[in-house]
Amino acid sequence: MSLAPTNGQGFKPPDGGWGWMVVIGAHISIGFSYATPKAISIFFKDIQLDLQASYSDIAWISSIMLAAMYAGGPVSSTLVNRYGSRPIVILGGLMCGASMVAASFGNTIIYLYLCIGVIAGCGLALNLNASLTIISKYFLAKRPLANGLAMAGSPVFLCFLAPLNQYLQDKFGWRGGLLILGALMLNSCVAGALMRPLGSCSSSSRAQQKKFEEQSNNGNNKQWRKSCGSRFKKILAWSFFKDRGFVIYLIGNIMFIFGAYAPIVFLSAYAVTHGVDQYSASYLLSIMGFVDMIVRPGTGLIANSKWIRPRVQYFFSFAMVFNGMCHLLCPLITNYTFLVVYAVFFGVGFGMVFALIFECLMDLMGNQRFPSAVGLVTIIECVPMLLGPPTAALLVDIFGDYKYLFFLCGGVIVTGGIFLFIMNIYNYHMLEKESGRQPNPNHIQVVDQGEMLNTLNHSFLKKEYAVPDIKDGSEPAMC
């Protein structure tokens, strides 16, 4: 499939130049967006003691933050399409910084829910979607490389934010740590300033951009509102529930998301209960993030191989089972050395799943239906993401032991992986039967060459996030 020479507004993406500065800004913005909900768990133990909160109470902070970031995707994309990426990222950075500073003065857990969970979560949603969108405008031929570099911000920031937060907590307490973290997150505003509109790059493109903006802003408010409504209806395409493959994927995905984040949130606290010092415990998250950073592109290369690509749904099932088994075995660990081994395997499993999670959806739905399908999946994912960590933490409150948290999360994820494996066999069997062919137990899905090349062109972009196609205004997906 040949690459289109221009984007949806008639501009030819420069594929370089100032675009690499945009990538740096996106790296910073995306790094804060995905690392903060995980790394902030370093403060949870002290917050719990100071505010006399339970484990389940404290787990709601990260859950609300992640759910707000996911749910804010459609709204963020609409604002980006209206006002551009630069002001939206700057606004998101201000919201994140101000909310963290305000949270440092909190005296109730509800106040932290509002500041850290809702306000900061919405700010992260603005940062994430705007960053993904502007990269798709600056790059076309080099888009996989650009997005790979930008999305590497997630594990890179997790590697240094976790030990940094531990240092800030030891030095200034959780209140001082949140205050300084809020100041650091204001760097997202600097990142947003790098995201200048594409029309600023040359005189010819500036004239075209100005003409386009005048046409767009000249009496088009009604059309914009109508477009927003049609896009929202497109996201909530309930007809997808008639697709057997989509329903199977969705059930397995919900089960994974339910158990995916609680082990991250409570990993450091779990290590401390086994006599590990707080600094060493915080480095477990850094180790996991570093391994995750390496595994994701490696998994993408494996998934695009001629042997695995036709069986990518089964590879995804294996990745889920592998991830869940790590959690089931974690309670058997009693010393720091094996906790490091667990963090390494956890990073491998987590990286494999998130490298494949949206690639598998694209494989099922195809490029034309993928944007609408991913918007619906993203919205539905908010529910298990919101309920998963608090539910797992409730078991810690009841039994007073973290092992039940890992048993629950691991058991749910393994069950989801086995469910996907069995149901995909059934789904492929039924598809062959419905098409009038003899069922083949050694089914190999045939992939159209055009679809294959398109998948390769967007591999880094589509594995964990879905950047919108400028032509149809689709929503980015987040993970």
C-alpha positions in Angstrom: 0.0 0.0 0.0 1.6 3.3 -1.1 1.7 6.1 1.3 -0.5 9.1 0.5 1.6 12.2 -0.4 -0.5 14.6 1.7 -2.6 14.5 4.8 -6.4 15.1 4.9 -6.0 18.9 4.7 -3.9 18.9 1.6 -0.5 19.5 3.4 2.5 17.4 2.7 4.0 16.2 6.1 7.6 17.4 6.3 8.7 14.0 7.8 11.5 15.7 9.6 12.8 19.2 10.4 10.9 20.8 13.3 8.9 17.5 13.5 11.8 16.0 15.5 11.3 18.8 18.1 7.6 17.9 18.2 8.7 14.3 18.9 10.7 15.5 21.8 7.7 17.4 23.2 5.5 14.3 22.6 8.0 12.1 24.4 7.8 14.3 27.5 4.0 14.6 27.3 3.4 10.9 26.8 6.0 10.0 29.4 4.2 12.0 32.1 0.8 10.7 30.9 1.5 7.0 31.4 4.2 7.0 34.0 2.5 9.3 36.6 -0.4 7.0 37.5 2.1 4.2 38.2 4.9 6.1 39.8 2.6 8.1 42.1 1.9 4.9 44.0 5.3 5.5 45.8 3.4 8.0 48.0 0.5 5.8 48.8 1.8 4.2 52.0 2.5 7.6 53.7 -0.8 9.0 52.4 -2.6 6.0 53.9 -1.0 6.4 57.3 -1.4 10.2 57.3 -5.1 10.2 56.3 -6.0 7.0 58.0 -7.3 5.4 54.8 -7.7 1.8 53.9 -5.9 0.0 51.0 -9.0 0.1 48.9 -9.5 3.8 49.6 -6.0 4.6 48.5 -6.2 2.4 45.3 -9.0 4.6 44.0 -6.6 7.5 43.4 -4.7 5.7 40.5 -7.9 4.1 39.3 -9.8 7.4 39.0 -6.8 9.0 37.4 -6.5 6.2 34.7 -10.2 6.1 34.1 -10.4 9.9 33.6 -7.4 9.7 31.2 -9.2 7.0 29.2 -12.6 8.5 29.3 -11.3 12.0 28.3 -10.0 10.7 25.0 -13.0 11.6 22.8 -13.3 15.1 24.4 -9.6 15.7 24.1 -9.6 14.7 20.4 -12.5 17.0 19.7 -10.7 20.0 21.3 -7.5 19.2 19.4 -9.4 19.2 16.1 -10.9 22.5 17.0 -8.0 24.4 18.6 -4.8 22.5 17.7 -2.4 20.5 19.8 -0.2 23.3 21.2 -2.9 25.1 23.4 -4.4 21.8 24.5 -1.1 20.3 25.7 -0.3 23.6 27.5 -3.7 23.5 29.1 -3.2 19.8 30.1 0.2 20.6 31.6 -1.3 23.5 33.7 -4.1 21.2 34.9 -1.7 18.5 35.9 0.7 20.8 37.7 -2.0 22.8 39.5 -3.8 19.7 40.6 -0.7 18.1 42.1 0.2 21.3 43.9 -3.4 21.6 45.2 -3.3 17.9 46.3 -0.3 18.5 48.5 -2.5 20.6 50.8 -5.2 17.9 51.0 -6.5 16.6 54.3 -9.1 14.1 53.1 -9.0 11.2 50.7 -12.0 12.6 48.7 -10.0 15.8 48.1 -7.2 13.7 46.6 -9.7 11.8 44.4 -10.8 15.2 43.0 -7.4 16.7 42.5 -5.2 13.8 41.5 -7.8 11.5 40.1 -10.2 13.7 38.2 -8.4 17.0 37.4 -4.9 15.5 36.8 -6.5 12.6 34.9 -8.3 14.9 32.6 -5.1 16.9 32.1 -3.2 13.8 31.1 -5.9 12.9 28.6 -5.4 16.3 27.0 -1.7 15.8 26.8 -1.8 12.3 25.5 -4.3 12.8 22.6 -2.9 16.1 21.5 0.7 14.7 21.3 -0.4 11.6 19.3 -2.4 13.7 16.9 0.3 16.3 16.0 2.8 13.5 15.3 0.4 12.1 12.7 0.4 15.6 11.0 4.2 16.1 10.9 5.1 12.6 9.8 3.9 10.1 7.2 6.7 8.0 5.8 8.7 8.2 9.1 5.6 8.0 11.3 6.5 4.5 12.8 9.9 5.8 13.9 8.5 9.1 15.2 5.8 7.4 17.2 8.2 4.7 18.5 10.4 7.5 19.9 7.5 9.5 21.3 5.8 6.5 23.0 9.1 5.3 24.5 8.4 8.2 27.0 6.1 5.9 29.0 8.7 3.3 30.2 11.6 5.9 30.2 9.8 8.2 32.6 8.7 5.3 34.7 12.3 4.3 35.1 13.3 7.6 36.7 10.0 8.9 38.3 9.7 5.9 40.7 13.1 6.4 42.4 12.7 10.2 42.2 9.4 10.0 44.0 10.9 7.9 46.7 13.7 10.4 47.2 11.2 13.3 47.3 9.1 11.4 49.9 12.1 10.6 52.1 13.3 14.2 51.9 10.1 16.3 51.9 7.3 13.9 52.8 4.4 13.0 50.5 3.1 16.6 50.5 6.4 18.1 49.5 6.8 15.3 46.9 3.5 16.0 45.3 4.3 19.7 45.3 7.6 19.2 43.5 6.0 16.6 41.1 3.4 19.2 40.2 6.2 21.6 39.3 7.9 19.0 37.2 4.7 18.3 35.4 4.5 21.9 34.3 7.3 20.9 31.8 4.4 19.5 29.8 3.6 23.2 29.0 7.2 23.5 27.5 6.6 20.3 25.6 3.3 21.8 24.2 5.1 25.0 23.2 7.3 22.9 20.9 4.2 21.7 19.0 3.8 24.6 16.7 1.1 24.3 14.0 2.3 22.7 10.8 1.4 25.9 8.9 4.2 27.7 10.7 6.8 25.7 8.9 6.8 27.4 5.5 5.3 30.5 3.8 3.3 28.4 1.3 2.0 26.0 3.9 1.2 29.0 6.1 -0.9 30.5 3.4 -2.8 27.3 2.9 -3.2 26.8 6.6 -4.6 30.4 7.0 -7.0 29.9 4.2 -8.2 26.6 5.7 -8.6 28.1 9.2 -10.6 31.0 7.7 -12.9 28.6 5.9 -13.3 26.5 9.0 -14.0 29.3 11.4 -16.3 31.3 9.1 -19.8 30.3 10.1 -19.0 26.6 10.7 -20.0 26.3 14.3 -23.2 24.4 13.5 -21.3 22.1 11.3 -18.7 21.5 14.0 -21.3 20.6 16.5 -22.9 18.3 14.0 -19.5 16.7 13.3 -18.9 16.2 17.1 -22.3 14.4 17.3 -21.6 12.2 14.4 -18.2 11.3 15.6 -19.6 10.4 19.0 -22.1 8.1 17.4 -19.3 6.6 15.4 -17.4 5.7 18.5 -20.5 4.1 20.1 -21.1 1.8 17.2 -23.2 -0.7 19.0 -23.4 -2.8 15.8 -20.0 -4.2 16.7 -21.6 -6.3 19.4 -23.1 -8.4 16.6 -19.5 -9.3 15.6 -18.5 -12.6 17.3 -14.8 -11.9 17.1 -15.2 -8.4 18.6 -17.2 -9.6 21.5 -14.6 -12.4 22.3 -11.8 -9.9 22.1 -13.7 -7.4 24.3 -14.4 -9.9 27.1 -10.8 -11.0 27.2 -9.6 -7.4 27.1 -11.8 -6.4 30.0 -10.5 -9.3 32.1 -6.9 -8.3 31.4 -7.5 -4.6 32.2 -9.3 -5.5 35.5 -6.2 -7.2 36.8 -3.4 -5.3 35.0 -2.8 -2.3 37.2 -3.2 -3.3 40.8 0.1 -5.3 40.9 1.9 -2.1 39.6 0.2 0.1 42.1 1.1 -2.1 45.1 4.4 -3.7 44.0 6.5 -1.3 46.1 4.3 -1.6 49.2 4.4 -5.4 48.8 8.2 -5.4 48.7 8.4 -3.3 51.8 6.3 -5.8 53.8 9.0 -8.4 52.9 11.7 -6.3 54.6 12.9 -4.6 51.4 14.0 -0.9 52.0 11.9 1.7 50.3 14.5 2.8 47.7 15.1 -0.8 46.6 11.3 -1.3 46.4 10.9 1.7 44.2 13.6 0.4 41.8 11.4 -2.6 41.1 9.1 -0.3 39.1 12.1 1.1 37.3 13.3 -2.4 36.4 9.8 -3.3 35.1 9.7 -0.1 33.0 13.1 -0.7 31.5 12.2 -4.3 30.5 8.9 -3.1 29.2 10.7 -0.5 27.0 12.8 -3.2 25.4 10.1 -5.9 25.0 7.4 -3.8 23.2 9.3 -3.2 19.9 10.7 -6.7 20.1 7.2 -8.1 20.4 6.2 -6.0 17.4 8.9 -7.5 15.3 8.0 -11.1 16.3 4.3 -10.4 15.7 5.0 -9.2 12.2 7.0 -12.3 11.3 5.5 -14.7 8.7 5.0 -17.4 11.3 3.4 -15.4 14.1 1.4 -12.8 12.1 -1.3 -15.3 11.0 -1.6 -16.5 14.5 -1.4 -13.2 16.3 -4.6 -13.8 18.3 -3.0 -16.9 19.8 0.2 -15.0 20.5 -1.9 -12.5 22.4 -3.6 -15.2 24.4 -0.1 -16.6 25.3 1.1 -13.1 26.4 -1.9 -12.8 28.7 -1.4 -16.2 30.3 2.3 -15.5 30.8 1.5 -12.1 32.5 -1.1 -13.7 34.8 1.2 -16.6 35.8 3.8 -14.1 36.9 1.3 -12.6 39.4 0.1 -16.1 40.6 3.7 -17.0 41.4 4.7 -13.7 43.0 3.3 -14.6 46.5 5.8 -17.4 46.6 8.6 -14.9 46.6 10.2 -14.1 49.9 13.4 -12.1 49.1 14.5 -9.1 47.0 16.5 -11.1 44.4 13.4 -13.0 43.4 11.3 -9.9 43.4 13.7 -8.5 40.9 13.2 -11.6 38.8 9.5 -11.1 39.1 9.8 -7.5 38.0 11.7 -8.6 34.9 9.1 -11.2 33.9 6.3 -8.8 34.8 7.8 -6.3 32.4 8.1 -8.9 29.7 4.5 -10.0 30.1 3.2 -6.4 30.4 5.1 -5.3 27.4 4.0 -8.2 25.2 0.3 -7.7 26.0 0.4 -3.9 25.3 2.4 -4.4 22.2 -0.4 -6.7 20.9 -3.6 -5.5 22.4 -4.7 -3.1 19.7 -2.8 -4.9 16.9 -5.2 -7.8 17.6 -8.2 -5.6 17.4 -7.0 -4.3 14.0 -6.4 -7.8 12.8 -10.1 -8.7 13.7 -11.8 -5.5 12.5 -9.7 -4.3 9.6 -8.4 -0.8 9.0 -11.8 0.6 8.0 -13.7 -0.5 11.1 -10.7 -0.2 13.5 -11.0 3.5 14.5 -14.7 3.1 15.5 -14.0 -0.2 17.3 -11.1 1.2 19.3 -13.1 4.2 20.4 -15.8 1.9 21.8 -13.2 -0.4 23.4 -11.4 2.5 25.1 -14.6 3.8 26.7 -15.7 0.4 27.9 -12.2 -0.2 29.4 -12.8 2.7 31.8 -15.0 0.4 33.9 -12.6 -2.4 34.7 -9.7 0.1 35.0 -11.7 2.0 37.6 -12.8 -1.0 39.6 -9.8 -3.3 39.3 -7.3 -1.9 41.7 -9.8 -1.0 44.5 -11.4 -4.4 44.3 -8.0 -6.1 44.6 -7.0 -3.8 47.4 -10.2 -4.7 49.3 -8.8 -8.2 49.7 -5.8 -6.7 51.4 -8.1 -4.9 53.8 -10.0 -8.0 54.5 -7.2 -10.6 54.8 -4.3 -8.3 55.7 -2.0 -9.9 53.1 -1.0 -8.8 49.6 -0.9 -12.3 48.3 -4.6 -12.4 47.7 -4.3 -9.3 45.6 -1.8 -11.0 43.3 -3.9 -14.2 43.3 -7.0 -12.3 42.2 -5.2 -10.3 39.4 -3.3 -13.3 38.2 -6.3 -15.6 38.2 -8.5 -13.1 36.3 -5.8 -12.5 33.6 -5.0 -16.2 33.1 -8.7 -17.0 32.8 -9.0 -14.2 30.2 -6.1 -15.6 28.2 -7.4 -19.1 28.3 -10.9 -17.8 27.3 -9.4 -15.9 24.3 -7.4 -19.0 23.2 -10.4 -21.4 23.3 -12.9 -18.9 21.8 -10.6 -17.9 19.0 -10.3 -21.5 18.0 -14.1 -21.7 18.0 -14.5 -18.3 16.2 -12.1 -19.4 13.4 -13.9 -22.8 13.1 -17.2 -21.0 12.7 -15.9 -18.5 10.2 -14.6 -21.4 8.0 -17.9 -23.2 8.4 -19.9 -20.2 7.5 -17.8 -19.5 4.5 -18.6 -23.0 3.2 -15.0 -24.3 3.6 -13.9 -27.4 5.5 -12.8 -26.4 9.0 -9.1 -26.6 9.3 -7.8 -27.4 12.8 -4.4 -25.9 11.9 -6.1 -22.7 10.8 -3.9 -20.0 9.4 -5.6 -16.7 8.9 -5.1 -15.2 5.5 -4.0 -11.6 5.6 -4.5 -9.3 2.6 -1.2 -7.9 1.4 -2.6 -4.3 1.5 -3.7 -4.8 5.1 -0.4 -6.3 5.9 1.6 -3.4 4.6 -0.7 -0.9 6.3 -0.2 -2.7 9.6 3.6 -2.6 9.1 3.5 1.1 8.3 1.7 1.8 11.6 3.0 -1.0 13.7 4.6 1.1 16.5 1.6 3.5 16.5 -1.1 0.9 16.6 0.3 -1.5 19.1 -0.5 0.5 22.2 -2.2 3.6 20.9 -4.3 4.4 17.9 -3.4 7.7 16.3 -6.4 9.1 14.4 -6.5 9.1 10.6 -6.7 12.7 9.7 -9.1 12.0 6.9 -11.9 10.5 9.1 -11.2 12.2 12.4 -11.0 9.0 14.4 -10.1 8.9 18.1 -6.8 7.9 19.5 -6.8 4.9 21.8 -4.9 4.9 25.1 -3.4 2.3 27.2 
